[in-house]
Amino acid sequence: MSTATAHTHRPVIGISVGDLNSIGTEVIIKTFADNRMLELCTPVIFASNKTVNFYRKLLSENNFNYQSIKDFGRLNPKQVSVFNCWEEEVQITPGILNDTGGKYAARSLAVAIECLKDKQIDGLVTAPIHKKNIQSADFNFTGHTPYLQNAFQSKDVLMFMTADNMRVGLLTEHVPVAEVAKYVTKENILSKLFLMRDSLVKDFGIDKPRIAVLGLNPHAGDEGLIGDEEIKHISPAIKEAKHRNMLVFGPYSADAFFAREMHLKFDGVLAMYHDQGLIPFKSLAQGEGVNFTAGLPIVRTSPDHGTAFDIAGKNIADESSFRQAVFTCIDIIAKRKTYAENTQNPLKKTEIASERGAV
C-alpha cells in the first residue's frame, strides 16, 4: 500500500499518457475534469506540465485543475497531480504519427512502472500507445502487455477484456493471423485458463467461475473436417482443466457463441486470437470496455481503444472507456485487498471459528 493510500483510504492511481499526439491526454483531462473522481482515487498523471497545459488550452477545459509534483511527498489527495517526467520543450502535433509521440509515451510508462515497483502508486491506467513509433532499444515489444510482463518478470500474463456483460481473454495477442495456429497448444491454453480462473477469483470476486473456450476454426473444426486444432490441442486442454476442478467448457464455435448470447452464461471466455475475441467484445461493450492485464503482481488497466490519430486534438474523443478503466482499476485493487484479507492465515481463522462454535 502506498503512503498516500494509508492516509486517505483512496488508492493512488498512476496514469501514463500514451502517445503525445493521440487522444490519450485529451481523454485523461476529460475524465478528471469531473471532480467526483477525486472522491474515488488520487490520480497522478505521468507527463509534463507543458504537455497537460497544451491539451487543457486546446480543449478549453476550465474545470480541470492540477498541482505539479516531482516527488510523492507533496501528493495532495484532494487534487489531480502531474508528476513531471521531463522538463524539455516537446513539440506536440495532435494527429501526427512521429518519433516524438512514441519517445515520450515510453518515458511516461517507464517512470510510472518505477513508481509502481516502489509502491508509490497502487495501480496503473495506461493511455494508448502506437506500437510502431514507440519501438526503441528500451521498448522492443508488441504492446503494453508483453512490456509489463517483462518489467515484472511474470511467467505468463493474460490480455483480459472486461465489461459489465462479459469478460474475454486472449490466447494470442498481437500475433499475425498466419502464425496463430502454432501457439494453439495444450500447454499454452492451460496456462491462460489458470490465469483467467485465478483472476476471476482474486480480481473479480467470483468463487467458482465458469469459463468457455472458443475453437480456432470455423464451426470449431467440425470434428476435424475444418482443421484439427480442436481435437489435438483445445479439447485435451479443456479435459485437463476439468480434471483440475475447473469449470471449463467448449470448444464453442465463435460465431454462434456470441450470436446466441452464450457469453452471458459464463464468467469468462477464452478466445484463440485477437480479432476473434475483440470484434464481438468491442461490438457488445458499446464503448465502455476495459483492457486488464491478468497475471501481474500489480493492477493495470487501459481503455479498449487505440490512439485515434484521426480525431486527436479535435475535442470529440469519448472518455467513457478511459473513465471505466479507472473505475475497473480501483475495483480490482479493492477486490485483491479483500481476497488477501480473507485468505491470510486460514488456520487461525479456523481456530477462531471453532472457539466460537464451542461457546
N, C-alpha and C positions, 0 to 999 in steps of 0.2 A: 504494500500500500504506500502511495506517495505521501510526503509530509503534508501537502495541501489537503489531500483526501481525509487524512486523520483529523484535521481541524474543521472541515466543512461538511463531511459526510457526503459530499458530492464528488464523483470521480473527475479527475483531471484528464480531459480528452485532448490528445495531440492531433493536429490537422496538418498533413502535408499538402502543399498547394498544387502539386502536379505540374504539367506543362504551363509555363507562364503565359503563353499565348492562347491557351484553351479557355474553356468556360469554368475552369476549376475555381479560381479566385472569386469569380462572379457568384457562383452558387454558394460558396462559403460565406461571402458577405451577406447575401440574401437570407441565408439560414440564420445567421447570428444577429441580423438586424432586428429580429424578434427577441426582445429582452426576456421573454418567458423561458428561453433556452437556458438562461443562466440559473434558473431555479432547479435545473436537472443536472447540470455539469459545469465545470470550469474549463472553457476552451482555450487552447494555446495553439496559435497558428504559426507554423514554422516557415518564415518568409523574410521579408524586409519591410520596413515602414513604407519605403517608396513604392514597392510593388502593391501593397494594400491601398495606399493613398491613390495610386493611379486608377485602380478599378473603382474605388469609392467615389471619386470625382466623375468617372465615366458613367457610373450608374446613378449619380446624383442621390446617393443613399445617405440621407441625413440622420437616419435612426441608428446607423452603425457607428459605434464608438469603441475605442480600444486604448490600452496602455502598451507602451513598448518596454520589453524587458530583455536583459542579457543574461540573467540568472534567475533561478526559481525562488530565490529568497524574497523577491519583490512581487511574487504572484498574488493577485487580488482575486479572491473567489467571486466577487461581485462584478467582475469586468472581463471582457474578452482581452486576451493578451496576445501580442505578436512577439515571438522570440526571434530576434534578428540573427539570421544565419549568414548574411553577407551585408557589407556596407557599401560596396562599389556601385557606381551607376550602371544600371542594366536597361537596355532599350527593350521596351515591351511593344510588340506589334500584334495585337489581337487578330487571330485567324490565320497567322502566317506560321508555317512549319519551318523552323530553323534550329540551328545548333544551340542557340541561347536558351530557348524554351526547354530543351532537354537537359542542358547542363545544370540549370538551377532547380529543375524538378528533382534531379538526382541529389543535389546538395540539401534541399529541404528534407527529402526522405532519409538521407544518411544521418542528419542531425537528430531527426525525430526518433530514429531507431536507437541512437546512443542514449537519448533521454529515456526511452523505454527500458533499455538494459540497466540504466542507473535508477530505475523506479521513480523517476521524477514525474512521469505521466502514467496513467493507469490503462490507457487504451489508445489506439491509433485509427483515425479515419483518413483514408488516402484519396485525394482528388486524382482524376485521370492523368496518366502519362501517355506519351506516344511511344510505342515500343521500338520504333526505328531511331528517332533522333536522341533518345536517352542512352543509346549504346556508347560505352566507353570502356577503358581498362577496368574501371571500378564497377561498371554495370554491364555485365555480359550475360543477360538473362532475357527470357521472352516475356517478362512481365513482373508485376509485384509479387505474385505467389511464389515462384521459384527463388526470387531475390530474398524474400523473407525467410523461406525455408533454409537458405544458405546462411543468412545472418544469424539465425537462432539455432543452427545445426540440428534441425528436426529431421528425423529419419524419413518421414513422409508427411505430406500435407494434402488437404482436400479443398479444392475450389468449390465452395458451398453457397449456392444462390438461395436466398431466403426471402419469403414474402408471407403475408398473413395466411394465404390459402395454399402454400406449397413450399417445399424445400428440395432443390435439385442439386446434386453433387456430380462432379465430372471425373470419369476415369482418366481421360486425357484432356489437356487444356489447349495450349496454343501449339498444336501439332498439325502438320499438313495432312489433309484427308488421306492422301496416298500412303501415309505411314501409320495411320491409326491402328490397323489390324494387328501390327506386330506388338503393340502394347496391351492387347486384349489377352491377358494370360490369367490363369487361376490365381497366381501369387499376387499380381497387381490388383485384381478385383477384390480379393480378400483383404488386402491392406487398406483399400479405400472403404470397404464395408466396416472394418473395425473402427476406422477413424470416424465414419459417419455415425455409427452406433454410439461411440463414446461421446461424440459432440452432442448428439441428441439428448443424451442423459445428463451430461455436465453443463452444457451451454444453453440448452433449451428446456431442461427440467422435465423430460419425458422418461418415465421409469422403464417402460418396456416398448421401445419404439418398433414400429412396423416399417420395413424397408422394401421397396420394389426395385427390381433390376431390369433395365431395358436390354433388349437384344441389340446386336450390332447391325444385322442385316434386315432387309425388308421382311415383314411377317415373322421376325425373329428366326429367320433361316428356313422356315417351312420344313422342319425336320431334316435339314441337310440339303434340301433342293436348291437353296439360295445361300450357300455358304455354310461352313461347319464350325464357326467360332462358338456358336451357342452350345453345340454338342460337346466340343473338345475342351472348352475353357469356362464359359459362363455358367452353364448348368452345374458342372462339378464344383465351382466356387460357391454357388448358392447352397448346394448339398453340404459342403464342408461347413459353411456358416451356420446352417441349421444344426449340425452336429455339435456346434459350439454354443448352442442355446440362444441363437439369434433368430428373430422373426423376420426372415428374408424370403421374398417370393419373386417368381419370374422364371425365365426371362419373358418380358412382355414385348409385343410389337409396339414400337414407339408411336406410330401414327394413331392407332386405335386407342392406346393408353390415355393420351391427353384428350382425344376427341370424345371419349366416353366419360371424361372427368374422373378417371380412376385414381388420379393423383390425390384426390380428396380423401381417399380411403387409407392413405399411407402417411407416415410422419416424415419420410424421406424417400427420394428417388435417385438411383444411381444411373446416369446416362453414360454411354460409351465414349462420346466425343462432343466437342464444343457446341456445334450448331444443333445437334440432336437434343441437347438439353436446354440451350439458351434461346432458341427460337420460340418454343412453346412457353418457356418461363417468362421471357420479356413480353410476349403477347398477352399472357394472362395476368402478369403482375401489375400491368397498367401504370407504369412509370414509378412505382414505389418499391421496386425490387432492390435487394442489397446483396453485395458480394462479400461473403465472410470466409476467412481462411481458417479452416479447422485443422487442428494438429499442432498449432504453435503454443508456446508457453504464455504468450500474450494475446490480447484481443485486437484483431484488426478487421475493419470493415471498409467498404467503399461503395459508392453508388454503382448501379448496374449499367451505366452509360460510359461512353468514351469522351474524347477531347472535344468533339463537336466544333472543329475549327470554322465550319461554315456559318455558325451563329455567334461565335465568340465576339465579345465586346459590343453586341447589339442590344443588350438588356432584354433578351427574350428567353434566355435559358431558364428551364424549370428546375427549381431547387428541391423538388419533392423527394427524389431518390437520395440526394445527399442528406437531407434532414432525416430521412428514415434510417440512413446508415449511422447517423449519430445516435438515434434512439436505440437501434439494434446493438451498437457498441456498449451503450450504458446498460441495457438489459442483460447482455451476456456477462458483463463484469459482475453484475449483481447475482446472476444465476450461478456463476462459478464460486462466488463467495459463499452462497447458501449451500452449494454442494460440498464445499470443503468443510464447512461447519458441521454439516450433517454426517459426514463420513470420518471425521477425525476421531481417533481413539475409540473405535466402536466397542472394544472390550469394556471400557469404563462405563459407556452408556448402558451396556447390557447389565452391568453390576448395579447401576442406579435403578434401572427398571425392575430388577429382581428384588431389590430392597423395598421399593415402593409396593411391589406385589405382596411382599411378606407382611407389610403393615396393613 
